[in-house]
Amino acid sequence: MPNRRRPEGTALPTTIRRKLNDARLGLLALHKALLDYERIRYERTHGRVESSGAFLQLALGDPQFAWLRPISELVVQIDELLVSDEPGAEVDADTVMTHARNLLRADENGDDFQRRYHRALQDSPEVVLGHAQWKRLAGVK
């Protein structure tokens, strides 16, 4: 029988909190690998990015990095769920995890994100490792 206790100050049972937290860690690692991959691609065309601040501005505003924003949004949604004390947070957690599994499918014939993700997986061993880590931590088969 799963642990259904709810930590004080949250609407989520401990087991769901743990799964969300693990998925979050996996998403962060994958996001970093994808940012590094896209930075290399950017620098091949535009030259070296001189500082981490300049890179942050690119990641936030340059169209070449826009396809990565759905992962950032997933992390934010998970963060909000982890601190939520609203009823229904379990349903929201399931919805976010379903969205993450659907988003993080590489498909050369899929939507823009899935095509770019497919390419990143083909081009970067670090992205492959990040994807595998996310799947392991999120319990995705």
C-alpha contacts under 8 A as a table, 3 or more apart, distances in Angstrom:
res1	aa1	res2	aa2	distance
2	P	15	T	7.15
3	N	13	P	7.15
3	N	14	T	6.53
3	N	15	T	6.13
4	R	13	P	4.96
4	R	14	T	6.44
4	R	15	T	7.02
5	R	13	P	5.18
5	R	14	T	5.90
6	R	10	T	6.59
6	R	11	A	6.43
6	R	12	L	5.69
6	R	13	P	4.28
6	R	14	T	5.70
7	P	10	T	5.90
7	P	11	A	7.82
7	P	12	L	7.42
7	P	13	P	6.91
7	P	14	T	6.51
9	G	83	V	7.39
9	G	84	S	7.70
9	G	85	D	5.99
10	T	82	L	7.12
10	T	83	V	5.90
10	T	84	S	5.46
10	T	85	D	4.33
10	T	86	E	7.66
11	A	84	S	6.18
11	A	85	D	4.44
11	A	86	E	5.88
11	A	87	P	6.10
11	A	88	G	7.72
11	A	89	A	6.12
11	A	90	E	7.64
12	L	16	I	6.28
12	L	17	R	6.02
12	L	82	L	7.46
12	L	84	S	7.85
12	L	85	D	7.69
12	L	89	A	6.27
12	L	90	E	6.04
13	P	16	I	5.51
13	P	17	R	6.24
13	P	90	E	7.99
14	T	17	R	5.04
14	T	18	R	6.11
15	T	18	R	5.14
15	T	19	K	6.30
16	I	19	K	5.04
16	I	20	L	6.09
16	I	90	E	7.43
16	I	93	A	7.76
17	R	20	L	5.14
17	R	21	N	6.00
17	R	82	L	6.43
18	R	21	N	5.07
18	R	22	D	6.08
19	K	22	D	5.11
19	K	23	A	6.09
19	K	137	L	7.76
19	K	138	A	6.47
20	L	23	A	5.03
20	L	24	R	6.01
20	L	78	I	6.58
20	L	82	L	7.54
20	L	93	A	7.36
20	L	97	M	7.97
20	L	138	A	7.50
21	N	24	R	4.97
21	N	25	L	6.30
21	N	78	I	7.75
21	N	82	L	7.73
22	D	25	L	5.17
22	D	26	G	6.32
22	D	137	L	5.17
22	D	138	A	6.00
23	A	26	G	5.05
23	A	27	L	6.09
23	A	134	W	6.41
23	A	137	L	5.51
23	A	138	A	4.29
24	R	27	L	5.02
24	R	28	L	6.15
24	R	75	V	5.97
24	R	78	I	6.73
25	L	28	L	5.15
25	L	29	A	6.35
25	L	134	W	7.58
25	L	137	L	7.57
26	G	29	A	5.22
26	G	30	L	6.17
26	G	130	G	7.22
26	G	131	H	7.94
26	G	133	Q	5.80
26	G	134	W	3.89
26	G	135	K	7.44
26	G	137	L	5.85
26	G	138	A	6.98
27	L	30	L	5.05
27	L	31	H	5.86
27	L	71	I	7.07
27	L	75	V	6.94
27	L	134	W	5.83
28	L	31	H	5.02
28	L	32	K	6.17
28	L	75	V	7.40
29	A	32	K	5.22
29	A	33	A	6.36
29	A	130	G	5.79
29	A	133	Q	7.75
29	A	134	W	7.48
30	L	33	A	5.11
30	L	34	L	6.18
30	L	127	V	6.48
30	L	130	G	4.29
30	L	131	H	5.89
30	L	133	Q	7.68
30	L	134	W	6.66
31	H	34	L	5.06
31	H	35	L	6.05
31	H	68	L	7.51
31	H	71	I	6.69
31	H	72	S	7.57
31	H	130	G	7.95
32	K	35	L	5.03
32	K	36	D	6.12
33	A	36	D	5.15
33	A	37	Y	6.13
33	A	126	E	5.86
33	A	127	V	5.23
33	A	130	G	6.33
34	L	37	Y	4.93
34	L	38	E	6.07
34	L	68	L	7.61
34	L	120	A	7.32
34	L	127	V	6.07
35	L	38	E	5.12
35	L	39	R	5.95
35	L	59	A	7.69
35	L	65	F	7.76
35	L	68	L	7.72
36	D	39	R	5.03
36	D	40	I	6.33
37	Y	40	I	5.35
37	Y	41	R	6.52
37	Y	120	A	7.19
37	Y	124	S	6.90
37	Y	127	V	7.57
38	E	41	R	5.00
38	E	42	Y	6.05
38	E	64	Q	7.76
38	E	65	F	6.95
39	R	42	Y	4.93
39	R	43	E	6.03
40	I	43	E	5.15
40	I	44	R	6.24
41	R	44	R	5.28
41	R	45	T	6.86
42	Y	45	T	5.50
42	Y	46	H	6.01
42	Y	47	G	7.52
42	Y	64	Q	7.55
43	E	46	H	5.03
43	E	47	G	4.47
43	E	48	R	5.07
43	E	49	V	6.68
44	R	47	G	5.95
44	R	48	R	7.84
49	V	52	S	7.83
49	V	54	A	6.56
49	V	55	F	6.21
50	E	54	A	6.73
50	E	55	F	7.79
51	S	54	A	5.17
51	S	55	F	6.27
52	S	55	F	4.91
52	S	56	L	6.04
53	G	56	L	5.01
53	G	57	Q	6.36
54	A	57	Q	5.17
54	A	58	L	6.38
55	F	58	L	4.98
55	F	59	A	6.10
56	L	59	A	5.03
56	L	60	L	6.13
57	Q	60	L	5.15
57	Q	61	G	5.93
57	Q	62	D	7.57
58	L	61	G	5.22
58	L	62	D	4.81
58	L	65	F	7.22
59	A	62	D	6.13
59	A	65	F	5.42
59	A	66	A	7.50
60	L	65	F	7.39
60	L	66	A	7.61
61	G	65	F	7.51
61	G	66	A	7.37
62	D	65	F	5.75
62	D	66	A	6.69
63	P	66	A	4.99
63	P	67	W	7.85
64	Q	67	W	7.20
65	F	68	L	5.77
65	F	69	R	7.48
66	A	69	R	5.52
67	W	70	P	6.97
67	W	112	D	7.51
67	W	113	F	5.81
67	W	116	R	7.83
68	L	71	I	5.77
68	L	72	S	6.97
68	L	113	F	7.72
69	R	72	S	4.98
69	R	73	E	6.15
70	P	73	E	4.94
70	P	74	L	6.22
71	I	74	L	5.04
71	I	75	V	6.40
72	S	75	V	5.20
72	S	76	V	6.36
73	E	76	V	5.06
73	E	77	Q	6.16
74	L	77	Q	5.01
74	L	78	I	6.17
74	L	96	V	7.11
74	L	100	A	7.04
75	V	78	I	5.12
75	V	79	D	6.13
76	V	79	D	4.98
76	V	80	E	6.18
77	Q	80	E	5.11
77	Q	81	L	6.24
77	Q	96	V	7.33
78	I	81	L	5.02
78	I	82	L	6.13
78	I	93	A	7.45
78	I	96	V	7.36
79	D	82	L	5.15
79	D	83	V	6.68
80	E	83	V	5.49
80	E	84	S	5.99
81	L	84	S	4.88
81	L	89	A	6.47
81	L	92	D	7.61
81	L	93	A	6.83
84	S	89	A	6.99
85	D	89	A	7.60
86	E	89	A	6.07
87	P	90	E	7.94
88	G	91	V	5.40
88	G	92	D	6.47
89	A	92	D	4.88
89	A	93	A	6.00
90	E	93	A	5.01
90	E	94	D	6.33
91	V	94	D	5.16
91	V	95	T	6.25
92	D	95	T	4.98
92	D	96	V	6.16
93	A	96	V	5.18
93	A	97	M	6.21
94	D	97	M	5.19
94	D	98	T	6.13
95	T	98	T	5.12
95	T	99	H	6.15
96	V	99	H	5.03
96	V	100	A	6.16
97	M	100	A	4.97
97	M	101	R	6.21
98	T	101	R	5.18
98	T	102	N	6.19
99	H	102	N	5.11
99	H	103	L	5.98
100	A	103	L	5.07
100	A	104	L	6.00
101	R	104	L	5.40
101	R	105	R	6.85
101	R	140	V	7.41
102	N	105	R	5.94
103	L	113	F	7.60
103	L	114	Q	7.08
104	L	114	Q	7.08
104	L	117	Y	7.58
105	R	114	Q	6.06
105	R	117	Y	7.65
105	R	118	H	7.87
106	A	110	G	7.76
106	A	114	Q	4.81
106	A	115	R	6.44
106	A	116	R	7.90
106	A	117	Y	5.40
106	A	118	H	4.29
106	A	121	L	7.75
107	D	110	G	4.93
107	D	111	D	7.83
107	D	114	Q	5.05
107	D	115	R	5.40
107	D	117	Y	7.58
107	D	118	H	5.61
108	E	114	Q	6.70
108	E	115	R	4.50
108	E	116	R	7.78
108	E	118	H	5.82
108	E	119	R	7.54
109	N	114	Q	7.80
109	N	115	R	6.36
110	G	113	F	7.73
110	G	114	Q	5.35
110	G	115	R	5.75
111	D	114	Q	5.33
111	D	115	R	6.18
112	D	115	R	5.25
112	D	116	R	6.19
113	F	116	R	5.22
113	F	117	Y	5.90
114	Q	117	Y	4.94
114	Q	118	H	5.95
115	R	118	H	5.05
115	R	119	R	6.32
116	R	119	R	5.04
116	R	120	A	6.18
117	Y	120	A	5.03
117	Y	121	L	6.19
118	H	121	L	5.20
118	H	122	Q	6.31
119	R	122	Q	5.01
119	R	123	D	6.12
120	A	123	D	5.06
120	A	124	S	5.73
120	A	127	V	6.55
121	L	124	S	5.61
121	L	125	P	7.07
121	L	127	V	5.68
121	L	128	V	5.39
122	Q	125	P	7.87
124	S	127	V	5.29
124	S	128	V	6.54
125	P	128	V	4.95
125	P	129	L	6.23
126	E	129	L	5.06
126	E	130	G	6.11
127	V	130	G	4.89
127	V	131	H	6.00
128	V	131	H	5.09
128	V	132	A	6.19
129	L	132	A	5.07
129	L	133	Q	6.10
130	G	133	Q	5.04
130	G	134	W	6.11
131	H	134	W	5.12
131	H	135	K	6.20
132	A	135	K	5.13
132	A	136	R	6.14
133	Q	136	R	5.10
133	Q	137	L	6.06
134	W	137	L	5.21
134	W	138	A	5.80
135	K	138	A	5.18
135	K	139	G	5.74
135	K	140	V	4.68
135	K	141	K	6.83
136	R	139	G	5.20
136	R	140	V	6.36
136	R	141	K	7.94
137	L	140	V	7.81
